[in-house]
Amino acid sequence: MQEHKISPKEYRNILDSVLLENIALNRLNTKVERGYLTNNLVIDIKESNTFTQNNNVLTILFNYRMVAKAEDAEKAGFTLTSVYEVTYNIIDGVVITKDFMKIFSDLTLGVLLWPYFRELINSTVLKMGLPALVLPMRRVY
């Protein structure tokens, strides 16, 4: 188990000082290779994020990359990358640390944005003439 450099009390104090302002889809890119679509695509989803704090505003760019590919195929049948911009207002004097953001992105941001990403995947694949794809609910362990 990984040791965190921030105590639960410190984490809670920072968490209590951030207020969600906005969630927006900043970037979207999709690609379909119809010749590589099969009934047995393996789905791989990666997440990453970066953050900046400018005075009392915390801006997070949260990236998803989904690749659906047959195990033996050289190319993916479907790829989607998206970037969400999440903005929080911060109470004066609070500094957002990397240690806080590591825990916050794992426990809060991923859960907050997952329904947006699920809907994006579902509606996008349908608009591209592909079979419906409903991602499972996200579980936090």
Buried (B, 14 or more C-beta within 10 A) or exposed (E): EEEEEBEEEBBEEBEEBBEEEEBEEEEEEBEBBEEBBBEEBEEEBEBEBEBEBEEBEBBBBBBBBBBBBBEEBEEBBBBBBBBBBBBBEBEEEBEBBEBBBBBBBEEBBBEBBBEBBBEBBBEBBEEEEBEEBEBEEEEEE
